[in-house]
Amino acid sequence: MFPNVLEVARKLIRERVQQGETVIDATMGNGNDTLFLAQLVQETGKVIAFDIQPQAIAKTKDRLEREGLADRVELKLASHEEIESLNVQAAAIMFNLGYLPGGDKEITTQASSTIRAIESGLRVLRPGGIMTVMIYWGHAAGEVEKEAVEAFCHELSQLEFLVLKYQYINQQNQAPFLLAIERRAQ
Amino acid sequence: MFPNVLEVARKLIRERVQQGETVIDATMGNGNDTLFLAQLVQETGKVIAFDIQPQAIAKTKDRLEREGLADRVELKLASHEEIESLNVQAAAIMFNLGYLPGGDKEITTQASSTIRAIESGLRVLRPGGIMTVMIYWGHAAGEVEKEAVEAFCHELSQLEFLVLKYQYINQQNQAPFLLAIERRAQ
């Protein structure tokens, strides 16, 4: 069977990230991707993870400590727009657009700040690095955000980036899909 | 780097087709996919390949003979709609929609017959089997055909099929993209 879209995103990241590299989880949520990335970069690597909700930070911190992975992770209670201020070269950046599963569905990512965060992320992405954007658009602001992100990606220079859209198109209920942006190696 | 869409299609097929199975090349063209499939199913397998242009048959026949693969291939000078009349269980079916590279660009696949051929193909696809549809839509009838095929795929039952759309979205010149339809295993 075709893999689900989250598995596809992780596979693309696994194929590109080396042990010891710096990676970013732009939308920590319940910390699933943070844990995945922390395992991937190993002890010598670094994960920088963002969320604006204290409950996301608390839950992720707890999970990382239980797994013995907290040493390599920096948790930031801040908007993912703050990627702008990072002075790093990231091998991978993960976004999950939508709301925190199990949290307040009224608190969602929003088109304008998401676009700014993606722009900032692309500036710190190393050559050959990858940004994955999982788009959960089954919420009030979801359709607007989806359109905005797709429109932004359509315009990215094909000399610098290659943007993959990976979607199962005969699904009901506005199934999530994946955008994966690879910065071309120089 | 992300693989090109043709490589993606072939990988999906390679992962699903067993030696000795029957597969279909719905749009023979210059025979590239016919040769690929003939190697894949090996001596005990069978490839049935369609084209309405005699030059496609002649060229593919010649290439197969030179490669020693002609024994397992049946070349049909007929529309891919004739898939309807086949009494087989196919493990894979490949479509390239557009015109014959290097041939007459006025002779292209057309929406209505393409949809009928895809429908027929899905009827003979075995559980767990896959149909790949490469859509080259940079020709006069291309946009109409693309829209029709996508609309058809959107409506396929998700209980029976899973339809993947795999597309690089920041490309110029109406770059080809892939639809891959997997019949769920029973």
Interface residues (C-beta under 8 A of the other chain):
Chain A: M1 F2 E150 C153 H154 E155 L156 S157 Q158 F161 L162 V163 L164 K165 Y166 Q167 Y168 I169 N170 Q171 Q172 L179 A180 E182 R184 A185
Chain B: M1 F2 E150 C153 H154 E155 L156 S157 Q158 F161 L162 V163 L164 K165 Y166 Q167 Y168 I169 N170 Q171 Q172 L179 A180 E182 R184 A185
